Amino acid sequence: MAWMKILSLIASVMMLFFLWPAYKHYSRNSPKAQKGDWAAVIGVFGAVLALILLMIASVR
């Protein structure tokens, strides 16, 4: 099992090495936040929270 941990560590490092240029590109060229963005995020989180509470209430 130790060799699987070593191989997974090597694969993780290789993935980070190959994805680093894409991360740099998208972090520099990402769209900036605008006026209504936080309200949209809070609305989505609220909907997910309501769904979770509904599922918990339906199990009881």
trRosetta pair geometry for C-beta under 8 A, 3 or more apart (Angstrom, degrees):
i j d omega theta_ij theta_ji phi_ij phi_ji
1 4 5.6 -50 -161 29 49 114
1 5 6.8 48 147 -18 72 100
2 5 5.7 -53 -156 34 40 112
2 6 6.5 39 148 -18 69 105
3 6 5.5 -51 -147 38 38 113
3 7 6.2 38 153 -18 68 105
4 7 5.7 -53 -144 40 32 110
4 8 6.2 32 155 -19 65 106
5 8 5.8 -54 -144 37 30 109
5 9 6.4 33 153 -20 63 105
6 9 5.7 -54 -151 35 31 112
6 10 6.5 30 152 -17 65 105
7 10 5.6 -52 -146 37 34 111
7 11 6.2 34 154 -18 66 106
8 11 5.6 -51 -143 39 33 112
8 12 6.3 37 154 -22 64 104
9 12 5.7 -53 -147 34 30 112
9 13 6.4 28 156 -16 64 105
10 13 5.9 -56 -148 38 31 109
10 14 6.3 30 154 -18 65 107
11 14 5.7 -55 -145 38 31 111
11 15 6.3 34 155 -22 65 105
12 15 5.7 -53 -147 34 30 111
12 16 6.5 29 154 -15 64 104
13 16 5.8 -54 -149 38 32 110
13 17 6.3 36 151 -22 65 107
14 17 5.5 -54 -147 36 33 115
14 18 6.3 21 159 -11 67 108
15 18 6.1 -60 -145 42 29 102
15 19 5.9 13 161 -7 66 117
16 19 6.1 -66 -135 47 26 101
16 20 6.3 50 161 -51 63 95
17 20 6.2 -36 -154 -3 25 117
18 21 7.9 -52 179 22 38 96
19 22 5.3 -59 -162 44 60 113
19 23 5.9 65 142 -27 82 103
20 23 5.6 -54 -146 35 33 114
20 24 6.5 32 157 -19 66 104
21 24 5.7 -53 -147 36 34 111
21 25 6.3 34 155 -20 66 106
22 25 5.6 -53 -146 36 33 112
22 26 6.2 19 161 -8 68 110
23 26 6.3 -63 -141 44 26 99
23 27 6.0 23 162 -19 64 112
24 27 6.0 -58 -141 38 25 108
24 28 6.4 19 161 -13 62 110
25 28 6.2 -68 -155 39 25 104
25 29 6.0 -19 166 18 65 117
26 29 6.2 -70 -126 58 30 87
26 30 5.7 58 166 -65 67 94
27 30 6.1 -21 -135 -13 24 118
33 37 4.8 -121 -157 48 87 155
33 38 7.5 47 -174 -42 129 84
34 37 5.5 115 55 -29 64 108
36 39 5.2 -57 -164 42 67 116
36 40 6.1 70 140 -26 85 102
37 40 5.8 -58 -154 34 34 111
37 41 6.5 31 153 -18 67 105
38 41 5.5 -51 -147 36 37 112
38 42 6.2 36 156 -17 68 105
39 42 5.8 -54 -145 39 31 110
39 43 6.3 36 153 -23 63 107
40 43 5.6 -54 -148 35 30 115
40 44 6.6 29 155 -18 64 103
41 44 5.9 -54 -150 35 32 108
41 45 6.4 27 154 -13 65 108
42 45 5.8 -56 -145 42 32 109
42 46 6.1 37 154 -23 65 108
43 46 5.6 -54 -146 36 29 114
43 47 6.4 30 155 -20 63 104
44 47 5.7 -53 -149 34 32 111
44 48 6.5 30 153 -16 65 104
45 48 5.7 -53 -147 38 34 110
45 49 6.2 35 154 -19 66 107
46 49 5.6 -54 -145 38 31 112
46 50 6.2 32 155 -20 65 105
47 50 5.7 -52 -145 36 31 112
47 51 6.4 33 154 -20 63 104
48 51 5.7 -53 -149 35 32 112
48 52 6.4 32 153 -18 65 105
49 52 5.7 -54 -148 36 32 111
49 53 6.3 29 155 -15 65 106
50 53 5.8 -55 -145 40 31 109
50 54 6.2 35 153 -22 64 106
51 54 5.6 -53 -147 35 31 114
51 55 6.5 29 154 -18 64 104
52 55 5.8 -54 -149 36 32 109
52 56 6.4 31 152 -17 65 105
53 56 5.6 -52 -146 37 34 111
53 57 6.2 33 155 -18 66 107
54 57 5.8 -56 -145 39 29 110
54 58 6.3 28 156 -21 64 108
55 58 5.8 -54 -144 35 31 110
55 59 6.7 32 156 -22 63 104
56 59 6.0 -57 -154 30 31 110
56 60 6.9 29 153 -21 64 105
57 60 6.0 -54 -151 30 35 110
